[in-house]
Amino acid sequence: MAGKIRNDRVRKRRSRELGNRLFNVVANIVKTYGLKADFLELVETVGNRVGRGTAASLRVRPKGDPEVPPYVLVSAEEYRLVCAVLAKVDNPYLAFARSPGEILLSRTLYARNPKLGPERLLSHDFETLLLREEAGGESAPVEHRAGGAASDAEDGRGMSGGSVLPVPPDNDARRE
């Protein structure tokens, strides 16, 4: 009896910690990229669809900063947006998203391959993983891409190459 109670408490604690982590991940992205309510329209529009035929341009993109602050202070509007995103995009890969584009692609990636490990999700951009899945999994050739901070993944460009998502504000511009 005592063992069952202990196990229940541990399970509840783990789920509560994961819930807080998901909130912090999404809240950090919302705050960093300055997302507004119109981002929900993108979430609904993208759904589980991603353009096909893009595997020919498969490339590795650097992953955003893997560190998520333990607490993120958000305004009431940002809080409502975070809760709405969490309700609409409910999958295990969301905890590994580091940009608005990755939030959008997480459902599709999870639907195509729900068995990706945390190491791969933390080290590769979701678009790269999705393109690899489209090209046939592990055996797909991957072109390494030069350049760090100016990558497409960090400036919010989707698979079409056009800017769809907001870019985080430049720290140098705020100092002046």
C-alpha positions as CSV (number, residue, x, y, z in Angstrom):
1,M,0.0,0.0,0.0
2,A,2.8,2.5,1.0
3,G,4.7,1.6,-2.2
4,K,1.7,2.3,-4.4
5,I,1.2,5.7,-2.7
6,R,4.9,6.5,-3.2
7,N,4.7,5.5,-6.9
8,D,1.6,7.7,-7.4
9,R,3.3,10.7,-5.9
10,V,6.5,10.2,-8.0
11,R,4.4,9.9,-11.2
12,K,2.4,13.1,-10.3
13,R,5.6,15.0,-9.6
14,R,7.1,14.0,-12.9
15,S,4.0,15.0,-14.9
16,R,3.9,18.3,-13.0
17,E,7.6,19.0,-13.8
18,L,7.1,18.1,-17.5
19,G,4.0,20.4,-17.6
20,N,6.0,23.3,-16.2
21,R,8.8,22.6,-18.6
22,L,6.5,22.6,-21.6
23,F,5.1,25.9,-20.4
24,N,8.5,27.4,-20.0
25,V,9.7,26.2,-23.4
26,V,6.7,27.7,-25.2
27,A,6.7,30.9,-23.1
28,N,10.4,31.4,-23.8
29,I,9.8,31.2,-27.5
30,V,6.7,33.5,-27.3
31,K,8.7,36.1,-25.4
32,T,11.9,35.8,-27.4
33,Y,10.3,36.1,-30.8
34,G,7.6,38.5,-29.7
35,L,4.8,36.3,-31.0
36,K,1.2,37.6,-31.0
37,A,-2.2,36.0,-31.3
38,D,-1.9,35.7,-35.1
39,F,0.7,32.9,-34.5
40,L,-2.3,30.7,-33.6
41,E,-3.6,31.1,-37.1
42,L,-0.3,29.8,-38.4
43,V,-0.5,26.8,-36.0
44,E,-4.0,26.0,-37.3
45,T,-2.9,26.5,-41.0
46,V,0.2,24.3,-40.9
47,G,-1.4,21.5,-38.9
48,N,0.1,18.2,-40.0
49,R,1.0,19.4,-43.5
50,V,4.4,20.2,-44.8
51,G,5.4,20.7,-48.4
52,R,6.8,17.6,-50.2
53,G,9.6,17.5,-52.7
54,T,12.0,19.5,-50.6
55,A,14.3,16.6,-49.6
56,A,16.7,17.4,-52.4
57,S,17.8,20.5,-50.5
58,L,18.4,18.6,-47.2
59,R,20.9,20.4,-45.0
60,V,21.8,20.4,-41.3
61,R,20.8,23.5,-39.5
62,P,22.2,24.6,-36.1
63,K,19.7,24.1,-33.2
64,G,18.8,27.2,-31.2
65,D,20.0,27.6,-27.6
66,P,19.1,24.3,-25.8
67,E,18.9,26.1,-22.4
68,V,15.4,27.1,-21.3
69,P,15.2,29.3,-18.2
70,P,13.5,27.6,-15.2
71,Y,11.0,30.5,-15.0
72,V,9.7,32.8,-17.7
73,L,7.7,35.9,-16.8
74,V,5.0,36.7,-19.3
75,S,2.3,39.2,-19.6
76,A,-1.4,38.2,-19.5
77,E,-1.6,38.3,-23.3
78,E,1.5,36.1,-23.7
79,Y,0.1,33.7,-21.0
80,R,-3.1,33.3,-23.0
81,L,-1.1,32.6,-26.2
82,V,1.1,30.1,-24.5
83,C,-1.9,28.2,-23.1
84,A,-3.6,28.2,-26.5
85,V,-0.4,26.9,-28.2
86,L,-0.1,24.2,-25.6
87,A,-3.7,23.2,-26.1
88,K,-3.4,23.1,-30.0
89,V,0.1,21.6,-30.3
90,D,0.0,18.7,-27.9
91,N,2.9,16.2,-28.6
92,P,6.1,15.1,-26.8
93,Y,8.4,16.9,-29.3
94,L,7.1,20.3,-28.2
95,A,9.4,20.1,-25.2
96,F,12.4,20.2,-27.6
97,A,11.3,23.1,-29.8
98,R,13.5,26.2,-29.8
99,S,11.8,28.5,-32.3
100,P,8.3,29.2,-33.7
101,G,9.1,27.2,-36.8
102,E,9.8,24.2,-34.6
103,I,6.5,24.6,-32.8
104,L,4.8,24.5,-36.1
105,L,6.7,21.4,-37.4
106,S,6.6,19.4,-34.1
107,R,3.2,17.9,-34.9
108,T,4.1,16.8,-38.4
109,L,7.5,15.4,-37.2
110,Y,5.8,13.5,-34.4
111,A,3.2,12.1,-36.8
112,R,5.9,10.9,-39.2
113,N,8.3,9.5,-36.7
114,P,7.2,9.3,-33.0
115,K,10.4,7.3,-32.1
116,L,13.1,10.0,-32.4
117,G,15.3,10.2,-29.3
118,P,15.9,13.3,-27.2
119,E,19.6,13.6,-28.3
120,R,18.5,13.9,-32.0
121,L,15.7,16.3,-31.1
122,L,18.0,18.5,-29.1
123,S,20.8,18.6,-31.6
124,H,19.0,18.9,-35.0
125,D,16.5,21.5,-36.3
126,F,13.0,20.0,-36.7
127,E,13.0,20.9,-40.4
128,T,16.2,19.0,-41.0
129,L,14.7,15.9,-39.2
130,L,11.5,16.2,-41.2
131,L,13.3,16.5,-44.5
132,R,15.4,13.5,-43.5
133,E,12.2,11.5,-42.8
134,E,10.8,12.6,-46.1
135,A,14.0,11.5,-47.9
136,G,13.9,8.1,-46.4
137,G,15.3,8.2,-42.9
138,E,18.8,7.5,-41.8
139,S,20.3,6.8,-45.2
140,A,19.5,10.3,-46.6
141,P,22.6,12.3,-47.5
142,V,22.9,15.4,-45.4
143,E,24.7,18.6,-46.6
144,H,26.4,20.5,-43.8
145,R,25.8,24.1,-43.9
146,A,28.2,26.8,-43.0
147,G,27.2,29.9,-41.0
148,G,25.9,30.1,-37.5
149,A,23.7,32.9,-36.3
150,A,22.5,33.9,-39.8
151,S,20.9,30.5,-40.6
152,D,17.5,30.1,-42.0
153,A,16.4,28.3,-38.8
154,E,17.2,31.2,-36.6
155,D,15.7,33.9,-38.8
156,G,12.4,32.0,-39.0
157,R,12.3,31.0,-42.7
158,G,10.2,28.0,-43.6
159,M,10.8,25.4,-46.2
160,S,9.9,27.9,-49.0
161,G,12.8,30.1,-48.0
162,G,10.6,33.2,-47.4
163,S,10.4,34.7,-44.0
164,V,7.2,33.6,-42.4
165,L,7.9,34.0,-38.7
166,P,9.2,36.9,-36.6
167,V,12.9,37.2,-35.9
168,P,14.0,37.7,-32.3
169,P,15.0,41.3,-31.6
170,D,18.7,42.1,-32.2
171,N,20.4,42.8,-28.9
172,D,22.8,45.4,-30.5
173,A,19.8,47.4,-31.7
174,R,18.4,47.7,-28.2
175,R,21.6,48.9,-26.7
176,E,21.8,52.0,-28.9
